[in-house]
């Protein structure tokens, strides 16, 4: 069985005397899901077959092998990828993931979603993604540096501020971005900080980039709460996935929206719950010190599955793909599902949530704050002038607010769920530029 198995395998033949019930399989391959979502949008938009076909596949992708001398003296070869999904609207943009279960289909899907993400917030970039199959938790700092530099030696020929600009993603950090920028600059004998974003501020990073993904998501939650008649200062919320984005979301909910109450959080190990509320700042401190949320004082242990099904105003799926499926979507009781993760909800689950009145802020809208401030970082690098933090945050707020209402208006006008509406907005923008450029 592969990494992304299907659920509920149908019976191969009916049982005698018993009415046969057809059980549909649910596709959990992320790229197949991305294509399925695109297909629905293409049908609603009436895209011609050539445009549709071009948008279903990456324009180009690179598969690489990276030899790294490990601390024990042995050479280990790592497999990696860089997908440039679509660059019709501008240079590709997308993170680099270090993960032991990375797959090319995951990278393709994330490249597609990044294409729609840059389009939905209307910044002049395309979509790309990269990844290396590795376990960074088992590697030393020296091994990670050699791996990072090796990746750039292999893919640097297709990177650059005017070609393809990477960024941090799962298990990659500002320090890793700094090593990659340095390697690229040495190879090309020039200083080009804008070839990668998410860098430390000291070498050209933007203020406000660290919390941008979560902050942008909170801005969309604020707008959704207004439309749904929810007082954001009195909400309860739960965070599934207490990594970088989840930790910032926990603290920013109070900072941006007021006295909202965190009642549950989880990481890859387990979760915690306290109906009376959890101090988000103390929980972040506990997580950074212990590496887990389990055992936080005053809380009880719950599973990730139990957290997803809690009765809360706002649920933040903030981990990996396919955590809300047809199997559990009917048990989701949140009023708003704000997707800080990429691809946390399957198409089948989307329909269930929509019918049950759960308002979904789809991933490539909700988590677009990161790429938006990365774009701001590229702009600042290009003319070597840097903005103050409040200017970055005001520009981010304006971009995210407009994008949210563009999608919401499409949702109301076309009477489709918010994810389909986001696709309609984004795909229409990309298709228009492809036609203007004469590609199709």
PADRENFI-114518 format. One record per residue (C-alpha): x, z, y. Coordinates in steps of 0.05 Angstrom, whole numbers, always signed. Example, Ala and Ser with C-alpha at 12.3 -4.5 7.8 and 13.67 -1.06 7.14 Angstrom:
# residues 2
+--------+--------+--------+
|      x |      z |      y |
+--------+--------+--------+
|   +246 |   +156 |    -90 |
|   +273 |   +143 |    -21 |
+--------+--------+--------+
This chain:
# residues 440
+--------+--------+--------+
|      x |      z |      y |
+--------+--------+--------+
|     +0 |     +0 |     +0 |
|    +27 |    -19 |    +69 |
|    +36 |    +23 |   +131 |
|    -33 |     +4 |   +157 |
|    -80 |     +6 |    +97 |
|   -154 |    -12 |   +101 |
|   -206 |    +43 |    +91 |
|   -265 |    +45 |    +43 |
|   -247 |    -10 |     -6 |
|   -311 |    -45 |    -28 |
|   -332 |    -45 |   -100 |
|   -314 |   -109 |   -137 |
|   -382 |   -116 |   -171 |
|   -450 |    -82 |   -165 |
|   -472 |    -28 |   -212 |
|   -531 |    -46 |   -256 |
|   -598 |    -18 |   -232 |
|   -569 |     +8 |   -167 |
|   -579 |    -26 |    -99 |
|   -512 |    -53 |    -77 |
|   -490 |    -28 |     -8 |
|   -437 |    -70 |    +25 |
|   -382 |    -28 |    +55 |
|   -343 |    -64 |   +107 |
|   -268 |    -55 |   +108 |
|   -237 |    -30 |   +173 |
|   -175 |    -66 |   +196 |
|   -120 |    -18 |   +218 |
|    -63 |    -68 |   +229 |
|    -53 |    -61 |   +305 |
|    -38 |   -134 |   +317 |
|    -99 |   -157 |   +279 |
|   -140 |   -108 |   +321 |
|   -110 |   -136 |   +385 |
|   -128 |   -206 |   +362 |
|   -198 |   -184 |   +343 |
|   -208 |   -154 |   +412 |
|   -182 |   -217 |   +445 |
|   -228 |   -261 |   +403 |
|   -289 |   -224 |   +428 |
|   -267 |   -232 |   +500 |
|   -250 |   -305 |   +491 |
|   -320 |   -318 |   +463 |
|   -354 |   -283 |   +521 |
|   -311 |   -320 |   +572 |
|   -321 |   -387 |   +538 |
|   -246 |   -400 |   +534 |
|   -225 |   -468 |   +508 |
|   -191 |   -469 |   +440 |
|   -121 |   -484 |   +468 |
|   -121 |   -426 |   +516 |
|   -150 |   -380 |   +463 |
|    -97 |   -401 |   +412 |
|    -40 |   -390 |   +462 |
|    -65 |   -320 |   +478 |
|    -70 |   -300 |   +404 |
|     +5 |   -303 |   +390 |
|    +69 |   -282 |   +425 |
|   +104 |   -337 |   +464 |
|   +170 |   -315 |   +435 |
|   +200 |   -258 |   +394 |
|   +270 |   -238 |   +373 |
|   +289 |   -201 |   +309 |
|   +357 |   -168 |   +309 |
|   +405 |   -127 |   +266 |
|   +445 |    -73 |   +302 |
|   +508 |    -45 |   +268 |
|   +522 |    +27 |   +290 |
|   +581 |    +70 |   +270 |
|   +552 |   +137 |   +253 |
|   +586 |   +204 |   +265 |
|   +607 |   +207 |   +192 |
|   +647 |   +142 |   +201 |
|   +600 |    +98 |   +162 |
|   +566 |    +36 |   +192 |
|   +491 |    +34 |   +189 |
|   +451 |    -28 |   +206 |
|   +386 |    -18 |   +243 |
|   +331 |    -70 |   +250 |
|   +301 |    -83 |   +318 |
|   +253 |   -128 |   +356 |
|   +237 |   -155 |   +425 |
|   +171 |   -191 |   +435 |
|   +156 |   -230 |   +498 |
|    +82 |   -238 |   +490 |
|    +62 |   -276 |   +553 |
|    +98 |   -289 |   +619 |
|    +48 |   -333 |   +655 |
|    +37 |   -283 |   +711 |
|   +109 |   -262 |   +718 |
|   +169 |   -232 |   +680 |
|   +152 |   -194 |   +617 |
|   +147 |   -119 |   +621 |
|   +144 |    -69 |   +565 |
|   +175 |     -8 |   +534 |
|   +225 |     +2 |   +477 |
|   +204 |    +48 |   +420 |
|   +251 |    +84 |   +372 |
|   +209 |   +102 |   +311 |
|   +222 |   +107 |   +236 |
|   +157 |    +69 |   +220 |
|   +163 |    +15 |   +273 |
|   +136 |    -53 |   +251 |
|   +136 |   -122 |   +282 |
|    +60 |   -123 |   +283 |
|    +59 |    -58 |   +323 |
|   +108 |    -88 |   +373 |
|    +67 |   -152 |   +377 |
|     +3 |   -113 |   +390 |
|    +36 |    -71 |   +443 |
|    +63 |   -134 |   +476 |
|     -7 |   -163 |   +477 |
|    -36 |    -99 |   +506 |
|    +19 |    -98 |   +559 |
|     -1 |   -169 |   +579 |
|    -72 |   -145 |   +590 |
|    -48 |    -80 |   +623 |
|     -7 |   -115 |   +677 |
|    -65 |   -163 |   +689 |
|   -119 |   -110 |   +694 |
|    -81 |    -72 |   +748 |
|    -64 |   -139 |   +780 |
|    +12 |   -134 |   +785 |
|    +54 |   -198 |   +779 |
|    +83 |   -186 |   +711 |
|    +72 |   -209 |   +639 |
|    +74 |   -168 |   +575 |
|   +128 |   -152 |   +526 |
|   +151 |    -97 |   +479 |
|   +212 |    -76 |   +439 |
|   +227 |    -29 |   +382 |
|   +280 |     -4 |   +334 |
|   +267 |    +23 |   +264 |
|   +303 |    +90 |   +267 |
|   +291 |   +165 |   +268 |
|   +320 |   +191 |   +333 |
|   +305 |   +263 |   +313 |
|   +359 |   +256 |   +260 |
|   +411 |   +224 |   +305 |
|   +464 |   +254 |   +351 |
|   +469 |   +237 |   +425 |
|   +530 |   +194 |   +409 |
|   +494 |   +155 |   +355 |
|   +435 |   +144 |   +401 |
|   +480 |   +118 |   +456 |
|   +515 |    +69 |   +408 |
|   +448 |    +46 |   +382 |
|   +421 |    +36 |   +453 |
|   +481 |     -4 |   +475 |
|   +479 |    -45 |   +411 |
|   +407 |    -63 |   +425 |
|   +425 |    -90 |   +493 |
|   +483 |   -130 |   +464 |
|   +434 |   -165 |   +419 |
|   +374 |   -175 |   +466 |
|   +408 |   -174 |   +535 |
|   +410 |   -250 |   +537 |
|   +334 |   -252 |   +545 |
|   +329 |   -193 |   +593 |
|   +333 |   -188 |   +669 |
|   +290 |   -170 |   +728 |
|   +267 |   -243 |   +731 |
|   +259 |   -251 |   +655 |
|   +239 |   -188 |   +618 |
|   +245 |   -115 |   +641 |
|   +242 |    -59 |   +589 |
|   +223 |    +14 |   +599 |
|   +217 |    +79 |   +559 |
|   +166 |    +87 |   +505 |
|   +159 |   +130 |   +442 |
|   +222 |   +172 |   +431 |
|   +262 |   +137 |   +486 |
|   +282 |   +171 |   +550 |
|   +310 |   +160 |   +621 |
|   +380 |   +174 |   +592 |
|   +371 |   +118 |   +541 |
|   +348 |    +72 |   +597 |
|   +412 |    +90 |   +636 |
|   +457 |    +72 |   +577 |
|   +420 |     +6 |   +568 |
|   +426 |    -11 |   +642 |
|   +500 |     +5 |   +641 |
|   +512 |    -39 |   +580 |
|   +473 |    -97 |   +611 |
|   +512 |    -91 |   +676 |
|   +580 |    -90 |   +640 |
|   +561 |   -152 |   +599 |
|   +537 |   -190 |   +660 |
|   +590 |   -164 |   +709 |
|   +539 |   -147 |   +763 |
|   +497 |    -87 |   +784 |
|   +425 |   -102 |   +769 |
|   +387 |    -35 |   +764 |
|   +319 |    -70 |   +764 |
|   +331 |   -100 |   +695 |
|   +302 |    -36 |   +665 |
|   +256 |    +18 |   +691 |
|   +243 |    +91 |   +677 |
|   +315 |   +106 |   +696 |
|   +340 |   +172 |   +725 |
|   +327 |   +174 |   +800 |
|   +402 |   +180 |   +813 |
|   +414 |   +109 |   +788 |
|   +355 |    +73 |   +817 |
|   +294 |   +105 |   +784 |
|   +231 |   +114 |   +824 |
|   +203 |   +181 |   +845 |
|   +137 |   +193 |   +810 |
|   +154 |   +153 |   +748 |
|   +158 |   +212 |   +700 |
|    +85 |   +232 |   +706 |
|    +58 |   +163 |   +725 |
|    +23 |   +147 |   +659 |
|    -15 |   +213 |   +659 |
|    -28 |   +214 |   +734 |
|    -57 |   +143 |   +732 |
|   -102 |   +165 |   +675 |
|   -126 |   +226 |   +713 |
|   -144 |   +181 |   +772 |
|   -188 |   +139 |   +726 |
|   -220 |   +203 |   +697 |
|   -236 |   +225 |   +768 |
|   -271 |   +159 |   +782 |
|   -309 |   +161 |   +716 |
|   -332 |   +232 |   +728 |
|   -361 |   +212 |   +796 |
|   -401 |   +155 |   +765 |
|   -426 |   +199 |   +708 |
|   -446 |   +257 |   +753 |
|   -394 |   +304 |   +723 |
|   -361 |   +356 |   +767 |
|   -287 |   +345 |   +750 |
|   -267 |   +414 |   +773 |
|   -312 |   +446 |   +720 |
|   -294 |   +404 |   +660 |
|   -266 |   +425 |   +593 |
|   -214 |   +380 |   +562 |
|   -172 |   +371 |   +499 |
|   -107 |   +334 |   +488 |
|    -91 |   +301 |   +422 |
|    -16 |   +287 |   +425 |
|    +25 |   +336 |   +466 |
|    +84 |   +291 |   +482 |
|   +106 |   +267 |   +550 |
|    +39 |   +237 |   +573 |
|     -2 |   +293 |   +541 |
|    +39 |   +348 |   +573 |
|    +34 |   +317 |   +642 |
|    -41 |   +306 |   +633 |
|    -50 |   +379 |   +616 |
|    -19 |   +403 |   +681 |
|    -44 |   +346 |   +726 |
|   -117 |   +358 |   +708 |
|   -114 |   +423 |   +747 |
|    -69 |   +395 |   +802 |
|   -110 |   +332 |   +815 |
|   -181 |   +352 |   +795 |
|   -183 |   +428 |   +807 |
|   -202 |   +485 |   +761 |
|   -215 |   +445 |   +697 |
|   -203 |   +483 |   +631 |
|   -156 |   +461 |   +575 |
|   -185 |   +488 |   +510 |
|   -145 |   +451 |   +456 |
|    -81 |   +412 |   +446 |
|    -44 |   +384 |   +386 |
|    +21 |   +350 |   +366 |
|    +44 |   +315 |   +302 |
|    +45 |   +381 |   +264 |
|    -21 |   +414 |   +282 |
|    -64 |   +437 |   +339 |
|    -87 |   +499 |   +376 |
|   -154 |   +521 |   +405 |
|   -180 |   +574 |   +453 |
|   -250 |   +568 |   +480 |
|   -233 |   +613 |   +538 |
|   -178 |   +566 |   +561 |
|   -103 |   +554 |   +553 |
|    -54 |   +557 |   +610 |
|    -25 |   +486 |   +610 |
|    +40 |   +505 |   +645 |
|    +54 |   +561 |   +595 |
|    +37 |   +514 |   +537 |
|    +85 |   +461 |   +562 |
|   +139 |   +514 |   +568 |
|   +124 |   +539 |   +497 |
|   +126 |   +468 |   +469 |
|   +193 |   +452 |   +502 |
|   +223 |   +518 |   +477 |
|   +196 |   +516 |   +405 |
|   +183 |   +441 |   +393 |
|   +111 |   +454 |   +373 |
|    +44 |   +479 |   +400 |
|    +26 |   +519 |   +338 |
|    +35 |   +593 |   +348 |
|    +20 |   +593 |   +423 |
|     -3 |   +664 |   +440 |
|    -78 |   +675 |   +441 |
|    -96 |   +611 |   +405 |
|   -120 |   +594 |   +335 |
|    -93 |   +537 |   +293 |
|   -135 |   +475 |   +283 |
|   -121 |   +405 |   +256 |
|   -115 |   +341 |   +296 |
|   -180 |   +318 |   +263 |
|   -216 |   +382 |   +285 |
|   -191 |   +373 |   +356 |
|   -218 |   +303 |   +362 |
|   -288 |   +328 |   +343 |
|   -291 |   +386 |   +392 |
|   -347 |   +389 |   +443 |
|   -310 |   +377 |   +508 |
|   -322 |   +339 |   +572 |
|   -258 |   +299 |   +567 |
|   -217 |   +280 |   +506 |
|   -147 |   +252 |   +516 |
|   -123 |   +213 |   +455 |
|    -49 |   +213 |   +473 |
|    -11 |   +201 |   +408 |
|     -7 |   +138 |   +367 |
|    -53 |    +82 |   +343 |
|   -117 |    +87 |   +302 |
|   -136 |   +161 |   +307 |
|   -209 |   +146 |   +323 |
|   -238 |   +102 |   +268 |
|   -306 |    +85 |   +239 |
|   -295 |   +146 |   +194 |
|   -295 |   +198 |   +250 |
|   -323 |   +162 |   +312 |
|   -393 |   +188 |   +298 |
|   -367 |   +259 |   +303 |
|   -335 |   +251 |   +372 |
|   -373 |   +295 |   +421 |
|   -333 |   +285 |   +485 |
|   -368 |   +256 |   +545 |
|   -306 |   +216 |   +566 |
|   -250 |   +191 |   +521 |
|   -190 |   +176 |   +565 |
|   -139 |   +137 |   +524 |
|    -68 |   +154 |   +544 |
|    -43 |   +128 |   +478 |
|    -39 |    +54 |   +460 |
|    -92 |    +31 |   +411 |
|   -121 |    +98 |   +391 |
|   -191 |    +70 |   +376 |
|   -209 |    +15 |   +327 |
|   -261 |    -39 |   +345 |
|   -311 |    -10 |   +296 |
|   -303 |    +59 |   +327 |
|   -312 |    +29 |   +396 |
|   -381 |     +5 |   +378 |
|   -401 |    +73 |   +350 |
|   -376 |   +110 |   +412 |
|   -412 |    +61 |   +458 |
|   -478 |    +70 |   +421 |
|   -469 |   +146 |   +422 |
|   -458 |   +147 |   +497 |
|   -384 |   +166 |   +497 |
|   -353 |   +135 |   +559 |
|   -286 |   +105 |   +538 |
|   -232 |    +91 |   +590 |
|   -193 |    +40 |   +549 |
|   -119 |    +47 |   +537 |
|    -92 |    -12 |   +577 |
|   -131 |    +12 |   +637 |
|   -124 |    +87 |   +629 |
|    -49 |    +88 |   +614 |
|    -30 |    +32 |   +662 |
|     +0 |    +82 |   +712 |
|    +67 |    +79 |   +677 |
|    +76 |     +4 |   +683 |
|    +48 |     +5 |   +754 |
|   +102 |    +54 |   +778 |
|   +153 |    +15 |   +736 |
|   +133 |    -45 |   +778 |
|   +143 |     -3 |   +841 |
|   +212 |    +15 |   +814 |
|   +229 |    -59 |   +805 |
|   +207 |    -73 |   +877 |
|   +249 |    -16 |   +904 |
|   +309 |    -38 |   +864 |
|   +301 |   -110 |   +889 |
|   +308 |    -93 |   +963 |
|   +349 |    -30 |   +954 |
|   +301 |    +15 |   +993 |
|   +265 |    +74 |   +961 |
|   +198 |   +106 |   +976 |
|   +180 |   +179 |   +983 |
|   +139 |   +211 |   +928 |
|    +74 |   +214 |   +967 |
|    +79 |   +139 |   +982 |
|    +88 |   +124 |   +908 |
|    +28 |   +167 |   +889 |
|    -17 |   +137 |   +943 |
|     +0 |    +66 |   +921 |
|    -12 |    +86 |   +848 |
|    -79 |   +118 |   +866 |
|   -101 |    +55 |   +902 |
|    -81 |     +9 |   +845 |
|   -113 |    +51 |   +790 |
|   -177 |    +63 |   +830 |
|   -187 |    -11 |   +844 |
|   -172 |    -29 |   +772 |
|   -222 |    +22 |   +746 |
|   -278 |     -5 |   +790 |
|   -261 |    -78 |   +772 |
|   -271 |    -60 |   +699 |
|   -331 |    -16 |   +711 |
|   -366 |    -71 |   +751 |
|   -353 |   -120 |   +695 |
|   -380 |    -68 |   +646 |
|   -445 |    -62 |   +685 |
|   -453 |   -136 |   +701 |
|   -440 |   -162 |   +630 |
|   -471 |   -101 |   +594 |
|   -411 |    -92 |   +548 |
|   -370 |    -31 |   +532 |
|   -311 |    -13 |   +577 |
|   -258 |    -41 |   +530 |
|   -291 |   -109 |   +527 |
|   -300 |   -106 |   +602 |
|   -225 |    -92 |   +611 |
|   -209 |   -151 |   +566 |
|   -255 |   -196 |   +606 |
|   -221 |   -178 |   +671 |
|   -150 |   -184 |   +644 |
|   -157 |   -245 |   +599 |
|   -193 |   -283 |   +654 |
|   -134 |   -270 |   +701 |
|    -81 |   -292 |   +651 |
|   -121 |   -353 |   +630 |
|   -130 |   -375 |   +702 |
|    -55 |   -374 |   +715 |
|    -39 |   -411 |   +650 |
|    -86 |   -466 |   +672 |
|    -58 |   -469 |   +742 |
|    +12 |   -476 |   +714 |
|    -10 |   -532 |   +668 |
|     +5 |   -496 |   +603 |
|    -63 |   -513 |   +573 |
+--------+--------+--------+
